[in-house]
Amino acid sequence: MTESERSKCRTVVGLVGNPTSDKGRGAKVDAQVLSLLREAGTVHGFDVLDLTGTSFNDSLNRARERAHEYDYLVVVGGDGMIALGANAVGCSGKPLGIVAMGSGNDFARGLKLPVNRIETAVEGIVGAIVRGSHIDVDMGRVTSLEGGYSVDPSTGSEYETPEGESAAHVHPIDRYYAGMLSCGIDASINDRANHSHLPNGSLRYFAAVLVELTHMKRYGYHIKATLADGSVEERDIISPLLTVANSRHIGGGIEVSPYSCFSDGLLDLVWMDHVPNFHECVVAISNAYNGKLLASNVFGWKRVREIEITRAQEGDEPPILMADGEYVGHLPVRVVAEDRALRVLVPPAVAAHEIDSKERVAEAIVRDGRDPITGAFA
């Protein structure tokens, strides 16, 4: 076998970093991860291909266009980088490795992966590659209905549209997400946290929660949802909060959707059933980190296979939708659960933990007094 043929047979790990994150300090993290992976590659016989671009869209395009050149993709950063990885390799069977170094790290946190520990994360990824250890998790897919359109994922700014064309026609939405699609105050909190100057990610979100709770709006949604049992429910929801969740956490550990399971082929629709009073707000905040948020009748919950979200005639105009910390676009949209569509590299212990998660969810639903089919309180 020639040297060229041997080179073609070698495993290749693609890497996408986020050099502009944390006011440019992300470049140092990216360089460290690249160095650690290359060192491991000399030992275990794989090469590393740096695919980092100048922006979210540039890196995503590079990862997609050069997908035939790598066997695994590793992303470095927060939930936004996981969104990039999900959209690059989702539904392809190509495994995704995560070095969680962002402000929220909610998807990694839900999978019990190392957070803000570079060497531990890389060791886990390399071990998973060598041992072939991974789990397949669900994703949500958001596509625009007539009139919906996308925005710049990093800034939320609207794209330029040629004169005489509509944004909905030129810039339709077609995005995968691993964590949550935020449609109300959850998106407003995320947006406020993104623009915060506080030093710590969890602190940014907590401060943003307090500010947004003081002037909640009642956004107007019309939903048509296919539920877990195949039945269809259609109704208006006038609510400050609406989220379609695949994972439990948002905002650096807030458990907005504590019943979510990564591999049940379903998404969780969570909304505020009414505007809470002061006491209910205090209780909700106290339960935001202990998995008991949905024990309160302030919140509605249903498991869905698919949902259409449009604008209701009543209520305030919903904000820009966000998913995994990145901006998505404007209503109306359709959201579909993609069953086990994303393969994630994890150590064997993490894979074993995920197998037991359905039991944890069932126990939590019983504990909180909810019906697992209808979502109503028993």
C-alpha positions as CSV (number, residue, x, y, z in Angstrom):
1,M,0.0,0.0,0.0
2,T,1.4,3.4,-1.0
3,E,1.7,6.4,1.4
4,S,-1.2,8.1,-0.4
5,E,-3.4,5.0,0.0
6,R,-2.5,4.7,3.7
7,S,-3.4,8.4,4.1
8,K,-6.8,7.9,2.5
9,C,-7.6,5.0,4.9
10,R,-6.8,7.0,8.0
11,T,-9.6,8.3,10.2
12,V,-10.1,12.0,10.0
13,V,-11.6,14.2,12.8
14,G,-13.1,17.5,11.7
15,L,-12.9,20.4,14.1
16,V,-14.9,23.6,14.3
17,G,-14.0,26.2,16.9
18,N,-15.5,29.6,17.7
19,P,-12.6,32.1,17.7
20,T,-14.8,35.1,18.1
21,S,-16.4,33.8,21.3
22,D,-15.7,35.4,24.8
23,K,-14.3,38.6,23.1
24,G,-11.8,36.6,21.1
25,R,-10.5,34.4,23.9
26,G,-12.2,31.5,22.2
27,A,-9.3,31.3,19.7
28,K,-6.9,30.2,22.5
29,V,-9.4,27.4,23.5
30,D,-9.7,26.3,19.9
31,A,-5.9,26.1,19.6
32,Q,-5.6,24.0,22.7
33,V,-8.3,21.6,21.6
34,L,-6.6,21.3,18.1
35,S,-3.3,20.6,19.8
36,L,-4.7,18.0,22.1
37,L,-6.6,16.2,19.3
38,R,-3.5,16.2,17.1
39,E,-1.4,14.7,19.9
40,A,-4.0,12.0,20.4
41,G,-4.1,11.4,16.7
42,T,-0.4,10.5,16.6
43,V,-1.1,7.9,19.2
44,H,-4.4,6.5,17.9
45,G,-3.9,6.9,14.2
46,F,-6.2,9.7,13.1
47,D,-5.8,13.1,11.4
48,V,-7.4,16.4,12.4
49,L,-9.0,18.8,9.9
50,D,-9.6,22.4,11.0
51,L,-12.8,23.6,9.5
52,T,-13.3,26.8,11.5
53,G,-14.7,29.7,9.5
54,T,-15.2,33.4,10.1
55,S,-18.8,33.1,11.2
56,F,-21.5,30.6,12.1
57,N,-22.8,30.4,8.6
58,D,-19.2,30.2,7.1
59,S,-18.2,27.4,9.5
60,L,-21.5,25.5,8.9
61,N,-21.0,25.7,5.1
62,R,-17.4,24.4,5.4
63,A,-18.5,21.5,7.6
64,R,-21.2,20.6,5.1
65,E,-19.2,21.1,2.0
66,R,-16.3,19.1,3.3
67,A,-18.3,16.4,5.1
68,H,-16.8,13.7,2.7
69,E,-13.4,14.5,4.1
70,Y,-13.9,13.6,7.8
71,D,-15.4,10.7,9.8
72,Y,-16.2,12.6,13.0
73,L,-16.9,16.3,13.7
74,V,-15.9,18.0,17.0
75,V,-17.3,21.4,17.9
76,V,-15.8,23.7,20.6
77,G,-18.0,26.2,22.4
78,G,-21.5,26.6,23.8
79,D,-24.9,25.5,22.7
80,G,-24.7,27.6,19.6
81,M,-21.8,25.5,18.4
82,I,-23.8,22.4,19.1
83,A,-26.5,23.9,16.9
84,L,-23.9,24.2,14.2
85,G,-22.7,20.6,14.6
86,A,-26.3,19.4,14.6
87,N,-27.0,21.1,11.3
88,A,-23.7,19.9,9.8
89,V,-24.0,16.2,10.6
90,G,-27.6,15.7,11.7
91,C,-29.3,12.7,10.0
92,S,-26.0,11.6,8.5
93,G,-24.9,9.1,11.1
94,K,-21.6,10.9,11.4
95,P,-20.8,11.3,15.1
96,L,-20.5,14.7,16.8
97,G,-18.0,15.3,19.6
98,I,-18.6,18.2,22.0
99,V,-16.1,20.3,23.9
100,A,-18.5,22.4,26.0
101,M,-16.9,25.8,26.7
102,G,-19.8,28.2,26.4
103,S,-21.8,30.3,28.8
104,G,-24.8,27.9,29.0
105,N,-23.6,24.4,27.9
106,D,-27.1,23.2,28.5
107,F,-27.1,20.3,25.9
108,A,-23.8,19.0,27.2
109,R,-25.0,19.4,30.8
110,G,-28.1,17.3,30.0
111,L,-25.9,14.5,28.6
112,K,-23.6,14.6,31.7
113,L,-20.6,15.6,29.5
114,P,-17.7,17.7,30.9
115,V,-18.4,21.4,31.1
116,N,-15.6,24.0,30.8
117,R,-13.0,21.2,31.2
118,I,-11.0,21.1,28.0
119,E,-8.6,18.2,28.7
120,T,-11.4,16.0,30.2
121,A,-13.7,16.7,27.3
122,V,-11.0,15.9,24.7
123,E,-10.0,12.7,26.5
124,G,-13.7,11.6,26.5
125,I,-14.0,12.3,22.8
126,V,-10.8,10.4,21.9
127,G,-11.9,7.5,24.1
128,A,-15.3,7.4,22.5
129,I,-13.7,7.4,19.0
130,V,-11.3,4.6,20.0
131,R,-14.0,2.5,21.7
132,G,-16.8,3.3,19.3
133,S,-19.0,4.7,22.1
134,H,-21.9,6.9,21.2
135,I,-25.6,7.6,21.7
136,D,-28.2,8.6,19.2
137,V,-30.4,11.5,20.3
138,D,-33.5,13.2,18.9
139,M,-33.5,16.6,17.3
140,G,-36.2,19.1,16.4
141,R,-36.4,20.4,12.9
142,V,-37.9,23.9,12.3
143,T,-39.2,24.8,8.9
144,S,-41.1,28.0,7.9
145,L,-44.7,27.9,6.9
146,E,-46.0,30.5,4.5
147,G,-44.8,33.9,5.7
148,G,-42.1,32.7,8.1
149,Y,-38.4,33.6,7.4
150,S,-35.0,33.2,8.9
151,V,-32.5,35.7,10.3
152,D,-28.8,35.8,10.9
153,P,-28.2,33.1,13.5
154,S,-25.5,35.0,15.4
155,T,-27.0,38.5,15.6
156,G,-30.7,38.1,14.8
157,S,-30.4,40.7,12.1
158,E,-32.6,40.3,9.0
159,Y,-30.8,39.3,5.8
160,E,-30.8,41.6,2.8
161,T,-33.7,40.8,0.4
162,P,-33.6,41.8,-3.3
163,E,-36.1,44.4,-4.2
164,G,-39.4,42.9,-5.2
165,E,-38.8,39.7,-3.3
166,S,-40.1,38.6,0.1
167,A,-37.9,37.5,3.0
168,A,-40.1,34.4,3.3
169,H,-39.3,33.4,-0.2
170,V,-35.6,34.2,-0.2
171,H,-34.7,33.2,3.3
172,P,-36.9,30.3,4.4
173,I,-36.2,28.5,7.7
174,D,-34.9,25.0,7.7
175,R,-32.9,24.4,10.9
176,Y,-32.2,21.5,13.3
177,Y,-31.8,22.0,17.0
178,A,-30.7,19.8,19.8
179,G,-32.0,21.7,22.8
180,M,-35.0,24.0,22.8
181,L,-36.9,26.2,20.4
182,S,-37.7,29.3,22.4
183,C,-40.7,31.2,21.2
184,G,-41.6,33.7,24.0
185,I,-40.1,35.1,27.2
186,D,-37.6,32.3,27.0
187,A,-36.3,33.8,23.7
188,S,-36.4,37.3,25.2
189,I,-34.3,36.1,28.2
190,N,-31.8,34.4,25.8
191,D,-31.5,37.6,23.7
192,R,-31.0,39.8,26.8
193,A,-28.4,37.4,28.2
194,N,-26.6,37.4,24.9
195,H,-26.2,41.2,25.2
196,S,-25.3,41.2,28.9
197,H,-21.9,42.3,30.1
198,L,-21.9,40.2,33.2
199,P,-18.9,37.8,33.4
200,N,-20.6,34.5,34.1
201,G,-23.0,32.7,31.8
202,S,-25.4,31.4,34.5
203,L,-25.4,34.9,36.2
204,R,-26.3,36.5,32.8
205,Y,-29.3,34.2,32.4
206,F,-30.5,34.6,36.0
207,A,-30.2,38.4,35.8
208,A,-32.1,38.3,32.4
209,V,-34.8,36.2,34.0
210,L,-35.4,38.7,36.8
211,V,-35.6,41.6,34.4
212,E,-37.9,39.9,31.9
213,L,-40.2,38.7,34.7
214,T,-40.9,42.3,35.7
215,H,-42.5,43.2,32.4
216,M,-43.9,40.0,30.9
217,K,-45.9,40.2,27.7
218,R,-48.7,37.9,26.7
219,Y,-47.7,36.6,23.3
220,G,-50.3,35.3,20.9
221,Y,-49.8,31.8,19.4
222,H,-52.1,29.5,17.5
223,I,-50.9,25.9,17.7
224,K,-51.8,22.7,15.9
225,A,-50.1,19.8,17.5
226,T,-49.9,16.1,16.8
227,L,-49.6,14.6,20.3
228,A,-47.7,11.5,21.5
229,D,-50.8,9.3,21.0
230,G,-51.4,10.5,17.4
231,S,-54.4,12.8,18.2
232,V,-54.4,16.4,17.0
233,E,-55.0,19.4,19.2
234,E,-55.6,22.9,17.8
235,R,-56.0,26.0,20.0
236,D,-54.8,29.5,20.8
237,I,-52.3,29.9,23.6
238,I,-51.9,33.5,24.9
239,S,-48.9,33.2,27.1
240,P,-45.6,34.8,28.1
241,L,-43.7,31.6,27.5
242,L,-43.8,28.9,24.8
243,T,-41.0,26.4,24.1
244,V,-40.7,23.2,22.1
245,A,-38.0,21.3,24.0
246,N,-35.8,18.3,23.2
247,S,-33.6,18.7,26.2
248,R,-34.3,19.8,29.8
249,H,-32.1,22.8,30.4
250,I,-31.8,26.4,29.2
251,G,-29.8,29.4,30.5
252,G,-27.0,27.5,32.2
253,G,-29.0,24.9,34.1
254,I,-32.6,26.2,34.4
255,E,-34.8,23.1,33.9
256,V,-37.7,24.6,31.8
257,S,-38.5,21.1,30.5
258,P,-37.7,18.6,33.2
259,Y,-39.6,15.7,31.6
260,S,-37.6,15.9,28.3
261,C,-35.9,12.7,27.2
262,F,-33.2,12.7,24.5
263,S,-34.3,9.5,22.8
264,D,-38.1,9.1,22.9
265,G,-38.9,10.4,19.5
266,L,-40.9,13.2,21.0
267,L,-40.6,16.9,21.8
268,D,-42.1,18.6,24.9
269,L,-44.4,21.6,24.5
270,V,-44.1,23.8,27.6
271,W,-46.0,27.1,28.1
272,M,-47.2,29.4,30.9
273,D,-50.9,28.6,31.4
274,H,-51.4,32.1,32.9
275,V,-49.4,35.1,33.9
276,P,-48.1,34.2,37.4
277,N,-48.6,36.4,40.4
278,F,-45.7,37.4,42.7
279,H,-45.9,34.3,44.9
280,E,-46.1,32.0,41.8
281,C,-43.0,33.7,40.4
282,V,-41.1,33.1,43.6
283,V,-42.0,29.4,43.6
284,A,-41.1,29.0,39.9
285,I,-37.7,30.6,40.4
286,S,-37.1,28.3,43.5
287,N,-38.0,25.3,41.4
288,A,-36.1,26.3,38.3
289,Y,-33.0,24.3,39.2
290,N,-34.4,21.3,41.0
291,G,-36.5,19.6,38.2
292,K,-39.9,20.5,39.8
293,L,-40.9,23.5,37.6
294,L,-43.8,21.6,36.0
295,A,-45.3,20.6,39.4
296,S,-46.9,24.0,39.3
297,N,-50.2,24.6,37.5
298,V,-48.7,27.8,36.2
299,F,-47.3,25.7,33.4
300,G,-48.9,23.6,30.7
301,W,-47.1,20.6,29.2
302,K,-47.7,18.1,26.4
303,R,-45.6,15.7,24.5
304,V,-45.8,16.3,20.7
305,R,-44.6,14.6,17.5
306,E,-45.2,17.7,15.4
307,I,-46.5,21.2,15.9
308,E,-47.4,24.2,13.7
309,I,-47.1,27.5,15.5
310,T,-48.7,30.5,13.9
311,R,-49.8,34.0,15.1
312,A,-53.0,34.2,17.0
313,Q,-55.4,37.1,16.4
314,E,-55.0,38.1,20.1
315,G,-51.9,38.7,22.2
316,D,-48.6,40.5,21.6
317,E,-46.3,39.8,18.6
318,P,-43.9,37.0,19.6
319,P,-40.2,37.8,19.5
320,I,-37.6,36.3,17.2
321,L,-37.5,32.5,17.7
322,M,-34.2,31.2,19.1
323,A,-32.8,27.7,19.4
324,D,-29.7,26.4,21.2
325,G,-28.7,30.0,21.9
326,E,-28.9,31.1,18.2
327,Y,-31.5,33.2,16.4
328,V,-33.8,31.2,14.1
329,G,-36.4,33.6,12.6
330,H,-40.0,34.6,12.6
331,L,-43.3,32.7,12.8
332,P,-45.1,30.9,11.3
333,V,-43.2,27.6,11.6
334,R,-43.6,23.8,11.7
335,V,-41.6,21.8,14.2
336,V,-41.1,18.1,13.8
337,A,-39.4,15.6,16.1
338,E,-36.5,13.8,14.3
339,D,-36.1,10.4,16.0
340,R,-32.5,9.7,17.1
341,A,-31.2,11.8,14.2
342,L,-28.0,13.0,15.9
343,R,-25.1,10.7,16.9
344,V,-23.1,12.0,19.8
345,L,-19.7,10.7,21.0
346,V,-19.9,9.9,24.7
347,P,-18.0,7.8,27.2
348,P,-19.6,4.4,28.0
349,A,-20.7,5.6,31.4
350,V,-22.7,8.4,29.8
351,A,-24.3,6.0,27.4
352,A,-25.4,3.8,30.2
353,H,-26.9,6.8,32.1
354,E,-28.9,7.8,29.1
355,I,-30.5,4.4,28.8
356,D,-32.0,4.9,32.3
357,S,-33.4,8.4,31.6
358,K,-36.9,7.3,30.6
359,E,-37.3,5.8,34.1
360,R,-36.2,9.0,35.7
361,V,-38.7,11.0,33.5
362,A,-41.6,8.6,34.4
363,E,-40.9,8.9,38.1
364,A,-40.8,12.8,37.9
365,I,-44.2,12.9,36.0
366,V,-45.8,10.7,38.7
367,R,-44.2,12.7,41.5
368,D,-45.7,15.9,40.1
369,G,-49.2,14.5,39.6
370,R,-49.3,14.8,35.8
371,D,-51.0,12.5,33.4
372,P,-48.2,11.2,31.0
373,I,-50.6,11.2,28.0
374,T,-52.7,14.4,28.3
375,G,-50.2,16.4,30.4
376,A,-53.1,17.5,32.7
377,F,-52.9,17.2,36.5
378,A,-54.5,14.0,37.7
